[in-house]
Amino acid sequence: MSYLIFIFTVVRVRTVGGIDVVVWLIGGLLAFFMFRRTGTQVMNAVSPNQSLFAYRQVKPIDTLLVRGGLEATLMFVNFCILLMGVALFGHSVVPAAPLAVMQAFFGLWLLGMGFGLTTSVIIELIPEAGKILRLVMMPLYVLSGVLMPITSVPQPYREWLLLNPIVHGVDAVRLGFAPYYHAISELDVAYMYEFALVSIFFGLVLQRRFESRLVTL
């Protein structure tokens, strides 16, 4: 984050989308990291906890849910520390709509949970898939509007990018910080939640279907 802020400052970019570039960057990065950290940590939570499955009351889904909750807590702590640090440098980091920011972060956390619940089964059944899924994160980082405003992308490419629910979460976080932010006109937080709930449902179905395989791997 410090490196990106330095780069943007050196090229004398002061505002993006009508808001302070520092707030724009931090909001986008934290929003994406909420999804990525939750998704990747939940995805990899089965193998390290194999020994716990010797207890009959412990199921694979239990370790995934606990890991997801832990990541949410850690991200919240990091979020608060980072904002306090940025505030010391004179930047206004108090969200104009705290509930909107929380709503967007919660939706991104749900997306991460859905991703992790689904992929945790896939990588245990097909270990090679884990490498591909980790590689996907880098282009997803760029295509989610973290480092570039989606509003600058021309049609019809913008419509394709808007199919990515993370884009809506990232812009919703920034809009929660500053109501005058030039967010995408197609911003749809409901779409993000719908996508997240469907992915969680699909992940739970896979967990139920392959529970015995996950325990005995």
C-alpha positions in Angstrom: 0.0 0.0 0.0 2.8 2.4 0.9 4.5 1.6 -2.4 1.4 2.3 -4.4 0.7 5.5 -2.5 4.3 6.7 -3.1 4.0 5.9 -6.9 0.7 7.8 -7.3 2.1 10.7 -5.3 5.3 10.9 -7.3 3.3 11.2 -10.5 1.3 13.9 -8.8 -2.1 12.2 -8.8 -4.0 13.9 -6.0 -7.5 12.7 -6.7 -9.2 9.8 -8.5 -12.9 9.8 -9.1 -13.2 13.0 -7.2 -11.7 11.8 -3.9 -8.3 11.8 -2.3 -6.0 9.2 -4.0 -4.9 7.8 -0.7 -8.4 7.1 0.4 -9.2 5.7 -3.1 -6.2 3.3 -2.9 -6.7 2.2 0.6 -10.4 1.7 0.2 -9.9 -0.4 -2.9 -7.0 -2.4 -1.6 -8.6 -3.3 1.7 -11.8 -4.2 -0.1 -10.0 -6.6 -2.4 -7.9 -8.0 0.4 -11.0 -8.8 2.4 -12.1 -11.1 -0.4 -8.7 -12.5 -1.3 -7.5 -13.2 2.3 -10.8 -14.8 3.2 -11.0 -16.8 0.0 -7.4 -18.1 0.0 -7.2 -18.9 3.7 -10.6 -20.7 3.7 -9.5 -22.6 0.6 -6.4 -23.9 2.2 -7.9 -24.6 5.7 -8.7 -28.3 5.2 -5.2 -29.9 4.9 -3.6 -28.2 7.9 -6.5 -29.3 10.2 -6.7 -33.0 9.1 -5.7 -34.1 12.6 -8.8 -32.4 14.1 -11.0 -34.7 12.0 -10.1 -37.6 14.3 -12.7 -36.1 16.7 -16.1 -37.2 15.4 -17.8 -33.9 16.3 -15.3 -31.8 14.2 -16.3 -31.6 10.5 -14.3 -30.0 7.6 -16.9 -27.2 7.4 -16.2 -26.3 11.0 -12.5 -25.5 10.3 -13.5 -23.4 7.2 -16.1 -21.3 9.1 -13.7 -20.6 12.0 -10.9 -19.7 9.5 -13.3 -17.3 7.7 -14.3 -15.7 11.0 -10.6 -15.3 12.0 -9.7 -13.6 8.8 -12.7 -11.2 9.1 -11.4 -10.2 12.6 -7.8 -9.8 11.5 -8.9 -7.6 8.5 -11.0 -5.4 10.8 -8.0 -4.9 13.1 -5.7 -4.1 10.2 -8.4 -1.8 8.8 -8.6 0.3 11.9 -4.8 0.4 12.4 -4.2 1.5 8.8 -6.8 4.2 8.9 -5.4 5.6 12.1 -1.9 5.6 10.6 -3.1 7.4 7.4 -5.0 9.9 9.6 -1.7 10.9 11.3 -0.5 12.2 7.9 -3.5 14.6 7.6 -5.8 12.6 5.4 -9.5 12.5 6.1 -10.3 8.8 6.5 -13.5 8.9 8.5 -16.2 7.2 6.3 -19.2 9.4 5.4 -21.4 6.4 5.5 -20.0 3.8 8.0 -22.9 1.4 7.6 -22.5 1.4 3.8 -18.8 0.6 4.2 -19.6 -2.2 6.6 -22.2 -3.5 4.2 -19.8 -3.6 1.3 -17.0 -5.3 3.4 -19.5 -7.9 4.7 -20.6 -8.7 1.1 -16.9 -9.1 0.1 -16.3 -11.4 3.1 -19.3 -13.5 2.0 -17.8 -13.6 -1.5 -14.5 -14.8 0.0 -16.4 -17.5 2.0 -18.2 -18.7 -1.1 -15.0 -18.9 -3.0 -13.2 -20.7 -0.2 -16.0 -23.2 0.5 -16.1 -24.1 -3.2 -12.4 -24.2 -4.0 -11.4 -26.0 -0.8 -13.2 -29.1 -2.1 -11.8 -28.7 -5.6 -8.1 -28.4 -4.5 -8.4 -31.4 -2.2 -9.9 -33.6 -5.0 -7.7 -32.1 -7.7 -4.5 -30.7 -6.1 -3.2 -29.2 -9.4 -6.2 -26.9 -9.4 -4.8 -25.0 -6.5 -1.9 -23.6 -8.6 -4.4 -22.3 -11.2 -6.7 -20.7 -8.6 -3.8 -18.9 -7.0 -2.7 -17.6 -10.4 -6.2 -16.3 -11.1 -5.9 -13.9 -8.2 -3.4 -11.6 -9.9 -5.5 -10.7 -13.0 -8.5 -10.6 -10.7 -6.6 -8.0 -8.7 -6.3 -5.8 -11.8 -9.7 -6.4 -13.2 -11.6 -5.6 -10.0 -10.9 -1.8 -10.2 -8.3 -1.8 -7.4 -5.7 0.1 -9.4 -7.8 1.7 -12.1 -11.2 3.3 -12.1 -13.7 1.1 -13.9 -15.4 4.3 -15.1 -12.4 4.9 -17.4 -12.9 1.6 -19.2 -14.9 2.1 -22.4 -17.8 0.0 -23.5 -18.4 -2.8 -24.2 -15.4 -3.9 -22.0 -16.9 -2.2 -18.9 -20.0 -4.4 -19.1 -17.8 -7.5 -19.0 -15.9 -6.2 -16.0 -19.1 -5.4 -14.2 -20.0 -9.2 -14.2 -17.3 -9.4 -11.6 -19.1 -8.9 -8.2 -15.9 -7.7 -6.5 -16.0 -4.6 -8.7 -19.3 -3.6 -7.1 -17.9 -4.2 -3.6 -14.7 -2.2 -4.2 -16.7 0.8 -5.6 -19.3 0.6 -2.8 -16.5 0.9 -0.2 -15.1 4.0 -1.8 -18.6 5.5 -2.2 -19.1 4.9 1.5 -16.0 6.9 2.4 -17.0 9.8 0.2 -20.6 10.3 -1.2 -19.2 12.6 -3.9 -17.0 9.8 -5.3 -17.7 9.2 -9.0 -18.7 5.6 -8.7 -19.8 3.4 -11.6 -23.4 4.2 -12.5 -24.2 0.5 -12.7 -23.1 -0.1 -9.0 -25.3 -2.9 -7.6 -24.5 -4.1 -4.1 -27.5 -6.5 -4.3 -25.8 -8.3 -7.2 -22.7 -8.8 -5.1 -24.8 -10.3 -2.3 -26.8 -12.5 -4.6 -23.6 -13.8 -6.2 -22.1 -14.4 -2.8 -25.1 -16.3 -1.4 -25.3 -18.5 -4.5 -21.6 -19.3 -4.2 -21.9 -20.1 -0.5 -24.9 -22.4 -1.2 -22.9 -24.2 -3.9 -19.9 -24.5 -1.6 -22.0 -25.9 1.2 -23.5 -28.5 -1.2 -20.0 -29.6 -2.2 -18.9 -29.7 1.4 -21.9 -32.0 2.2 -21.4 -34.2 -0.8 -17.6 -34.8 -0.4 -17.4 -34.6 3.4 -16.2 -38.2 3.8 -13.6 -37.7 1.1 -12.2 -34.6 2.8 -11.9 -36.3 6.2 -10.1 -39.3 4.8 -7.7 -37.5 2.4 
